[in-house]
Amino acid sequence: MAQLTITPSAADQIRRVLDERGHGLGLRVSVKPSGCSGYSYVLDFADEADANDVAFEDHGACVFVAPDALEMLDGSEVDYVNEGLNRFFRFNNPNVKDQCGCGESFSV
């Protein structure tokens, strides 16, 4: 069975955005072919669960993963970080073999 963990920081951000939006179930994550290294993460907020989504819940927040991304994301940790003026979700993905220089795409 695939595993995905959500840090307390990521869970706080997911809950915060859902509260601001006034609706939604959690964060939806998928991957798409993109960039110079092969794939990039696609993030959106899930207003409803798709029948094929795999849901992961931790610290009171839910992340829905598209079935075609499950193998690439297995074992990942979803974090939310502040680096200077930048705030973003970061994926600590043990399956990544290489990343492009800007960090926007990865290969598995």
C-alpha positions, 0 to 999 in steps of 0.5 A: 500500500502506498504511503504519503505523509503530511507535516504539521506545517502542510496540514495547517496550510491546507486547513487555512486555505480551505477555511479561507475558501469556505469549502473543499476537502483537501489538497489534490496532487498529481504529476504531469510530463513537464520541464527539462527533467520529466515531470512536475507536481500539479496542485489544486484543492479538491472540492470533492473526491474523485472515485479513483483518488487515493486519500491520505489524512494526517494532522487533520488535513487530507491529500488526494492523489491521482492514481497515475501519480501514486507510484511516483509519490509513494513514500513522499512527505508533503511539507509547507515551507517559508524560505525568505519571501517564498512560501510553498508546498515542498515534496520530499520524494524518495523516488526522485532520481534527478531534478532540473536546476530550478527545481520545477521538474524531476525524474523518477 
